[in-house]
Amino acid sequence: MTTKEKTLTNSHGIGTPFRVLRTDNIDDSLFLRKKSIDINIKNIASDKDWQHFIQRLKLTLAVESGVGIAAPQVGAGRNLFLFTRIDRSDKAIQVAINPRIVNHSDETICFEGDGCLSVPDLSGSTKRYAWIDVEYYNEKGELIKERLSGQSRGSDFTGIIFQHEFDHLQGILFIDRLFDGTVSLQRSK
């Protein structure tokens, strides 16, 4: 962790959420467009700074009522995000460190109602893969390999959440993935 990242992380206790960067702020918007870098996962489970960061990120996700959040959205240009396991009955929050999409379906789908904590008051239909094979490390440093899928808000859309958050690490926002034929972004209520 850099000195700047340590300052960001440790500026408050785990009971204080991070400020979410937003596209309606020029400095935030420029940061959100940067590509993130990997985290050294050696000893990640005992790294107090990264564990503190993860706890604050979990709180931020809860306070913002989101289904996923990436480190760049709170000012850390690192390959880490949280995503909700819609595919599980407990809807657990999963930590993904240095994630990779290693394979995906040839088929793409139109995911309706995609939105983002960093793009206020807008939503749209995005083009996403029907399923993805992923690899990532959890907060204990364990390598996870799995296939994620899901295509609609009415059922499971875990794979969509993963793709959305993975895009943040590449400096890509959902508005860059708008599906052909999407008339316009619609203001959310």
Secondary structure, DSSP 4 states (H G I P E B T S, - for coil): --HHHHHHHHTS-TTSPPPPP-TTSHHHHHHHTSPPB----TTGGG-HHHHHHHHHHHHHHHHHT-SEEEGGGGT--BSEEEEE-TTSTT--EEEEEEEEEEEE-S-EEEEEEEEETTEEEEEEEEEEESEEEEEEE-TTS-EEEEEEE---TTS--HHHHHHHHHHHHTT--GGGGBPTT----EE--
